[in-house]
Amino acid sequence: MKWHEMTWTDIEERLKYNTVTGLSGQEVKKRLDEYGPNELAGKKPKTFLQRFFAQLADFMVIVLIIASAISFGLSIYEGEHDFVEPIVIILIVILNAILGVL
């Protein structure tokens, strides 16, 4: 028999439920033991560092990090030791990641 064809009394008997008083204490305990609590399983929240490194996984951020490394390498290769540009790029990437997390 389908649910929509059943009477309220038949449904109450089948579900062991009373529309006026609800479930009995014994039935609640039995259902908790059988099915567990009625809660959604939540995901473990990500830590600050996980969210920070997730910000660094963006394609354009990776391009900026590579550009900074190239600029740093060229400064050493040319003997200029002018590290302002790569440091500024890295600081901007870090600031962007922190703001993205917050």
C-alpha atoms as one frame of an Amber mdcrd trajectory, in Angstrom:
protein
   0.000   0.000   0.000   1.262   3.499  -0.851   1.612   6.265   1.749  -0.870
   8.575   0.051  -3.489   5.820   0.092  -3.142   5.131   3.830  -5.212   6.698
   6.587  -3.582   8.744   9.366  -4.233   5.935  11.813  -2.477   3.394   9.603
   0.484   5.730   9.127   0.749   6.346  12.890   0.722   2.607  13.572   3.283
   1.851  10.883   5.679   4.608  12.020   4.991   4.007  15.732   4.174   7.698
  16.057   1.337   9.721  17.581   0.415  13.018  15.891  -0.658  14.503  19.232
   2.060  13.332  21.648   4.888  12.490  19.241   7.319   9.620  19.759   7.453
   7.777  23.062  10.677   7.938  25.041  11.308   4.268  24.394  10.839   4.747
  20.631  13.189   7.760  20.650  15.903   5.731  22.381  15.385   2.826  19.981
  15.656   5.090  16.917  18.715   6.889  18.295  20.431   3.548  18.818  19.418
   2.312  15.383  19.931   5.420  13.212  22.055   7.738  15.360  21.400  11.431
  16.012  19.770  13.556  13.343  22.864  15.600  12.524  24.708  16.397   9.335
  28.299  15.252   9.186  30.319  18.447   8.918  33.647  18.909   7.252  36.661
  19.763   9.342  37.329  23.491   8.867  40.532  24.405   7.070  43.326  25.973
   9.073  44.665  29.449   8.369  47.769  28.020   6.669  45.702  25.716   4.442
  43.565  28.642   3.324  46.697  30.788   2.866  48.409  28.234   0.613  45.172
  27.722  -1.300  45.374  31.402  -2.229  48.847  30.793  -3.676  47.561  28.040
  -5.989  46.014  30.553  -8.401  47.574  30.624 -11.886  48.368  34.356 -11.865
  49.953  34.140  -8.405  52.185  31.325  -9.636  53.162  33.480 -12.619  54.077
  36.342 -10.253  56.172  34.027  -8.055  58.021  32.719 -11.128  58.559  36.293
 -12.358  59.961  37.213  -8.949  62.318  34.221  -9.002  63.503  35.133 -12.518
  64.044  38.748 -11.499  65.958  37.607  -8.414  68.093  35.217 -10.480  68.867
  37.869 -13.100  69.894  40.352 -10.404  72.392  37.852  -9.020  73.584  36.801
 -12.491  74.204  40.379 -13.589  75.953  41.171 -10.323  73.701  44.147  -9.585
  72.279  42.783  -6.325  69.184  44.917  -6.848  66.535  42.864  -5.103  63.871
  45.544  -4.705  61.691  44.326  -7.584  61.508  40.626  -6.592  60.961  41.534
  -2.932  58.115  43.902  -3.846  56.486  41.225  -6.026  56.684  38.633  -3.227
  55.334  41.115  -0.650  52.393  41.905  -2.918  51.690  38.189  -3.403  51.816
  37.588   0.375  49.601  40.602   1.111  47.131  39.448  -1.526  47.036  35.938
   0.000  46.496  37.295   3.521  43.686  39.565   2.342  42.166  36.655   0.430
  42.135  34.512   3.577  40.675  37.256   5.741
